[in-house]
Amino acid sequence: MVYCEVNSLIEANIKKNSILSELDKIEIDGVLITASIGSYCIHASKIQDVSIDSMINQADMCMYKEKHLSRSL
């Protein structure tokens, strides 16, 4: 899990893509390791209203949705 403060969804996507591009470079014993990231964005004024478990669950659901969409391309 990575927590980042950003000012927009565009900035969040740039950060996510930056992390993914670094993870794409991992190779172990000739096997390329792939990664998926699920993002969950919440406005700072609402952060106290949402539990950590709920944020993780939302990000997890987004990750599986992204994986499903990328496989159907």
Backbone bond lengths (Angstrom), bond angles and torsions (degrees), N, CA, C in turn:
res aa  C-N    CA-C-N  psi(-1)  N-CA   C-N-CA  omega(-1)  CA-C   N-CA-C  phi
1 M - - - 1.448 - - 1.506 108.52 -
2 V 1.320 115.43 136.88 1.458 122.58 177.09 1.517 107.69 -125.34
3 Y 1.305 115.53 130.97 1.458 120.92 176.35 1.517 107.74 -108.24
4 C 1.328 117.38 126.27 1.460 121.66 179.40 1.516 109.74 -134.32
5 E 1.303 115.10 137.84 1.458 119.33 172.13 1.513 107.68 -94.20
6 V 1.329 115.63 124.41 1.464 121.90 179.24 1.519 108.50 -132.83
7 N 1.323 115.77 165.11 1.459 120.44 -177.17 1.521 114.04 -101.72
8 S 1.342 117.16 -8.05 1.462 119.94 -179.22 1.521 109.94 -159.34
9 L 1.327 115.59 164.66 1.460 120.35 175.94 1.525 110.99 -65.87
10 I 1.322 116.46 -33.07 1.464 120.33 177.19 1.522 109.46 -62.41
11 E 1.320 117.24 -46.21 1.467 121.28 178.57 1.535 110.81 -62.49
12 A 1.323 116.98 -38.30 1.466 121.02 178.62 1.528 110.35 -63.81
13 N 1.328 117.36 -43.01 1.466 120.85 179.30 1.531 111.80 -67.03
14 I 1.316 117.15 -36.25 1.464 120.47 176.50 1.525 109.67 -62.99
15 K 1.319 116.34 -44.55 1.463 120.24 179.64 1.533 110.40 -64.16
16 K 1.320 117.48 -43.87 1.467 121.69 179.43 1.528 110.52 -60.92
17 N 1.324 116.99 -45.63 1.460 120.53 -179.91 1.529 111.67 -65.69
18 S 1.311 117.08 -33.45 1.468 121.20 176.81 1.527 110.53 -64.69
19 I 1.306 116.29 -44.37 1.474 121.02 178.67 1.528 109.64 -63.87
20 L 1.333 116.97 -45.48 1.467 120.53 179.67 1.523 111.92 -61.84
21 S 1.320 117.39 -38.36 1.467 119.29 -179.36 1.519 111.11 -65.64
22 E 1.319 117.99 -33.47 1.465 120.87 176.09 1.528 110.98 -71.05
23 L 1.306 116.73 -37.61 1.462 120.54 -179.71 1.526 112.21 -70.94
24 D 1.323 117.57 -24.43 1.463 121.43 178.78 1.520 112.40 -68.75
25 K 1.309 117.50 -12.53 1.462 121.48 -176.95 1.523 112.78 -92.72
26 I 1.312 118.13 5.38 1.461 121.16 -176.56 1.526 109.90 -89.08
27 E 1.321 115.25 124.06 1.461 121.20 176.97 1.527 107.77 -135.14
28 I 1.331 116.03 130.10 1.466 121.84 -180.00 1.523 108.11 -125.62
29 D 1.314 115.82 121.73 1.468 122.03 179.52 1.527 112.31 50.52
30 G 1.336 116.24 42.05 1.457 121.02 177.79 1.507 114.83 80.22
31 V 1.329 117.65 2.65 1.461 121.75 -179.93 1.522 108.54 -105.67
32 L 1.334 115.96 122.71 1.456 121.13 177.74 1.524 109.27 -77.90
33 I 1.312 116.14 124.38 1.459 122.07 179.75 1.529 108.64 -89.11
34 T 1.320 116.58 130.26 1.465 120.46 177.91 1.523 109.67 -109.53
35 A 1.312 115.06 160.68 1.463 120.03 -177.92 1.522 109.99 -139.41
36 S 1.293 115.13 156.48 1.460 122.82 173.84 1.515 107.48 -131.21
37 I 1.315 115.39 146.28 1.457 120.56 178.84 1.515 108.61 -129.19
38 G 1.306 115.88 132.16 1.456 121.75 172.06 1.509 108.14 -105.10
39 S 1.314 116.43 132.34 1.469 121.15 -177.75 1.520 110.52 -107.17
40 Y 1.301 114.33 142.95 1.465 120.11 172.57 1.519 106.78 -136.44
41 C 1.303 115.82 121.17 1.466 120.71 -178.94 1.524 109.90 -110.62
42 I 1.303 114.24 139.07 1.460 120.28 178.26 1.524 108.19 -142.77
43 H 1.308 116.22 140.10 1.457 121.05 179.06 1.527 109.66 -68.71
44 A 1.299 116.56 142.61 1.471 122.16 -177.12 1.529 112.02 -55.22
45 S 1.312 117.49 -33.59 1.470 120.20 -178.61 1.529 112.42 -69.65
46 K 1.325 117.64 -16.46 1.470 122.11 -178.22 1.531 112.82 -104.36
47 I 1.319 117.64 -2.96 1.464 121.20 -172.36 1.532 112.62 -59.10
48 Q 1.303 117.56 -32.90 1.465 120.73 -179.37 1.529 112.52 -73.04
49 D 1.340 116.64 -16.25 1.466 121.19 -177.35 1.528 113.47 -88.88
50 V 1.332 117.67 -5.83 1.465 121.13 -173.59 1.523 109.20 -123.97
51 S 1.322 116.21 131.77 1.466 120.22 179.60 1.530 110.82 -77.52
52 I 1.307 115.85 157.21 1.460 121.33 176.27 1.533 109.87 -58.56
53 D 1.330 117.10 -43.46 1.465 120.89 179.58 1.530 111.42 -58.80
54 S 1.315 116.67 -40.22 1.453 121.00 179.37 1.529 110.58 -66.99
55 M 1.330 117.61 -40.94 1.465 120.83 178.45 1.527 110.84 -63.64
56 I 1.328 116.74 -43.27 1.467 121.08 178.80 1.523 110.07 -63.28
57 N 1.329 117.11 -43.20 1.461 121.60 178.82 1.529 111.26 -60.92
58 Q 1.329 116.65 -44.41 1.467 120.34 179.36 1.533 111.32 -62.78
59 A 1.332 116.53 -43.98 1.462 120.73 179.11 1.525 110.39 -64.59
60 D 1.324 116.56 -39.25 1.464 121.42 179.19 1.527 110.69 -62.73
61 M 1.323 116.69 -44.70 1.471 120.24 178.48 1.532 110.81 -62.39
62 C 1.336 116.48 -39.05 1.469 120.26 178.16 1.525 110.73 -65.32
63 M 1.325 117.32 -38.34 1.455 121.07 179.13 1.531 110.37 -61.83
64 Y 1.317 117.69 -46.84 1.455 120.45 -179.64 1.530 111.78 -66.69
65 K 1.326 116.97 -33.37 1.465 120.45 175.68 1.528 109.72 -64.98
66 E 1.334 117.61 -44.87 1.473 121.75 178.00 1.525 110.83 -61.55
67 K 1.343 117.02 -42.84 1.467 120.66 179.10 1.526 110.55 -61.34
68 H 1.311 116.76 -43.30 1.457 121.54 179.90 1.530 110.34 -63.08
69 L 1.326 117.01 -44.58 1.459 120.66 -179.38 1.524 111.58 -65.30
70 S 1.328 117.53 -39.58 1.466 119.88 -178.64 1.521 111.66 -70.16
71 R 1.307 118.08 -29.76 1.474 121.01 179.05 1.525 111.85 -75.59
72 S 1.316 116.89 -24.67 1.474 119.45 -177.61 1.533 111.95 -87.97
73 L 1.334 117.47 2.10 1.479 119.98 178.42 1.496 112.12 -80.38
